[in-house]
Amino acid sequence: MHNEPLLSLRDHITAVADMGELRRVDGTHWDLELGAVAELSYQLPRPPAVLFDDIVGYRKGLRVLTGSTGSARRLGRTLRLGHDLDDAGVVEALRGRPSRWAAAASDFPVEIVDDAPLLANELTGDDIDLLAFPVPRWHAADGGRFIGTGCFVVTSNPDTGVHNGGCYRMEVQDEGRSATIAAVPGKHGAQNIERWIAREGRAPVTVSFGHDPLLLVLGGTEVPAGISELDYAGAVLGARVPVVRAPDTGLLIPAGSEIAVEGWLTPDNLREEGPFGEWTGYYSGRRRPCLNLDITRLWHRDDPILLGAPPGRPPHDYSYMRTVMKSAMIEDELVTLGVPGVRSVWAHESGGGRLFIAVSLEQRYHGHARQVAALTAQCPAAAYMNRYVVAVDDDIDPSDLEQVIWAMSTRSDPQRDIEVLRYGWGSKLDPLLPEGEPAYNSRAIIDACRPFERRGDFPAVARSDPEYLAGVREKWRHLLG
Ligand SMILES: Cc1cc2nc3c(=O)[nH]c(=O)nc-3n(C[C@H](O)[C@H](O)[C@H](O)COP(=O)(O)O)c2cc1C
């Protein structure tokens, strides 16, 4: 009989194993080695999900999963779009869904349940020890051991009661007794924390450290304010998400969780936090004071599994997920704006899904390519920390960097086709930003389309007709594969 609650990480692992995309690795050390194996796995041509067990210093059964969403099939399963999609297929299947899910979220309020496998073990007070689990030190220059990378941090708006789920890095503090939560000001979770502290002097928080990666994707993506990611997850699943209510704070925890805590943040409880390898591929900043969670209660399943999602130089753990989500959201926004001729968008992993975006279009009029490029650079889904947008004709696949660079090299004239926009929405994470400077950036739009007026007489591409090639490939399959 199937007893797993909805949004169970174990169901996801079973599905990934059935796809043939799971590797099991026994015997790594939590101190750097586990992180290094994960890092090497992201660089494989077909990066697998990796389930680490028998971690040095810990008993067998205490596990860590990485790479949970790192392929089209795994992400397709996570977003319930299907198990057999390719890159373009996931983006295509996603088109239009985020806005439909947001609209449907209110039809799927969470369902509060009394029992869950999570509640099998409960610890309070001095028995709480986050280092009882094999929390990795992911990279050598990390400030400590980060238990929260793929985590789902739940806060609430004290005025409306609406819950928010967000993904913010969490570093273990006080030898395992507590953990800092590094939510950047402005994030919905950070706003909720500020509201509670202003009103009551303390902010209630619950955190899940292992769950179906749908919660990692939704917690780590800009779901509109005022919509609970838990209800939104219900809209994705087409079923209400079961949750348990944490007794001290009254906040919700997904019943499918492997390990969860509840506690309070107060402005006087700070610990030094960071640095940590970031999605840009660099360490950002130095060790700084950060809000520290006073944990009152911890629960875990028997033999729990931590969900890891460490960023770093791309490709990293969640760069594929970020790329696909951003590509689909940007394409949707361009279509919603009514811009004609947009074929496809790809927010490349090498730019962390933000810094380098290619967009293809079928040119319809003079200035069309610049319009598409400029709107892409500043549309809400892309505006934060974009640096380059390349517009290409529709014979170019924007997800193929070789083709994009070829188009740039042969169809763009730098003095005519590169425009620089100044004072854009930058970030403190920008490795180019000097310490203490305001977070602006500049961005280039590169028009790598054939000039509109020269489409008729632009030199022909030296390539055989695709249909002819397909026939030849068939005939010579034994040689060409
Ligand atoms: C694995 C992962 C780690 C992240 N770490 C942080 C972080 O440490 N701090 C932060 O502010 N945002 C972080 N983010 C980005 C936020 O999760 C993202 O902006 C999200 O939309 C925030 O949700 P909220 O606006 O509902 O608070 C991370 C995202 C992912 C996927």
Ligand as a Chemical Component Dictionary entry (heavy atoms), coordinates in Angstrom:
data_LIG
# 
_chem_comp.id                   LIG 
_chem_comp.type                 NON-POLYMER 
_chem_comp.pdbx_formal_charge   0 
_chem_comp.three_letter_code    LIG 
# 
loop_
_chem_comp_atom.comp_id 
_chem_comp_atom.atom_id 
_chem_comp_atom.alt_atom_id 
_chem_comp_atom.type_symbol 
_chem_comp_atom.charge 
_chem_comp_atom.model_Cartn_x 
_chem_comp_atom.model_Cartn_y 
_chem_comp_atom.model_Cartn_z 
_chem_comp_atom.pdbx_ordinal 
LIG C1  C1  C 0 18.592 26.899 -3.832 1  
LIG C2  C2  C 0 18.222 28.348 -3.703 2  
LIG C3  C3  C 0 18.859 29.145 -2.762 3  
LIG C4  C4  C 0 18.491 30.489 -2.577 4  
LIG N1  N1  N 0 19.105 31.227 -1.592 5  
LIG C5  C5  C 0 18.632 32.463 -1.316 6  
LIG C6  C6  C 0 19.129 33.193 -0.189 7  
LIG O1  O1  O 0 20.027 32.734 0.537  8  
LIG N2  N2  N 0 18.595 34.405 0.093  9  
LIG C7  C7  C 0 17.600 34.941 -0.678 10 
LIG O2  O2  O 0 17.119 36.037 -0.369 11 
LIG N3  N3  N 0 17.125 34.308 -1.784 12 
LIG C8  C8  C 0 17.606 33.072 -2.100 13 
LIG N4  N4  N 0 17.124 32.379 -3.176 14 
LIG C9  C9  C 0 16.154 33.050 -4.067 15 
LIG C10 C10 C 0 14.767 33.081 -3.429 16 
LIG O3  O3  O 0 14.383 31.794 -3.016 17 
LIG C11 C11 C 0 13.748 33.595 -4.447 18 
LIG O4  O4  O 0 14.034 34.949 -4.732 19 
LIG C12 C12 C 0 12.301 33.457 -3.982 20 
LIG O5  O5  O 0 11.465 33.978 -4.963 21 
LIG C13 C13 C 0 12.066 34.133 -2.654 22 
LIG O6  O6  O 0 10.724 33.933 -2.284 23 
LIG P1  P1  P 0 9.858  35.082 -1.608 24 
LIG O7  O7  O 0 9.925  36.298 -2.516 25 
LIG O8  O8  O 0 8.505  34.457 -1.524 26 
LIG O9  O9  O 0 10.443 35.405 -0.284 27 
LIG C14 C14 C 0 17.484 31.049 -3.396 28 
LIG C15 C15 C 0 16.854 30.257 -4.367 29 
LIG C16 C16 C 0 17.217 28.917 -4.523 30 
LIG C17 C17 C 0 16.498 28.078 -5.552 31 
# 
loop_
_chem_comp_bond.comp_id 
_chem_comp_bond.atom_id_1 
_chem_comp_bond.atom_id_2 
_chem_comp_bond.value_order 
_chem_comp_bond.pdbx_ordinal 
LIG C1  C2  SING 1  
LIG C2  C3  SING 2  
LIG C2  C16 DOUB 3  
LIG C3  C4  DOUB 4  
LIG C4  N1  SING 5  
LIG C4  C14 SING 6  
LIG N1  C5  DOUB 7  
LIG C5  C6  SING 8  
LIG C5  C8  SING 9  
LIG C6  O1  DOUB 10 
LIG C6  N2  SING 11 
LIG N2  C7  SING 12 
LIG C7  O2  DOUB 13 
LIG C7  N3  SING 14 
LIG N3  C8  DOUB 15 
LIG C8  N4  SING 16 
LIG N4  C9  SING 17 
LIG N4  C14 SING 18 
LIG C9  C10 SING 19 
LIG C10 O3  SING 20 
LIG C10 C11 SING 21 
LIG C11 O4  SING 22 
LIG C11 C12 SING 23 
LIG C12 O5  SING 24 
LIG C12 C13 SING 25 
LIG C13 O6  SING 26 
LIG O6  P1  SING 27 
LIG P1  O7  DOUB 28 
LIG P1  O8  SING 29 
LIG P1  O9  SING 30 
LIG C14 C15 DOUB 31 
LIG C15 C16 SING 32 
LIG C16 C17 SING 33 
# 
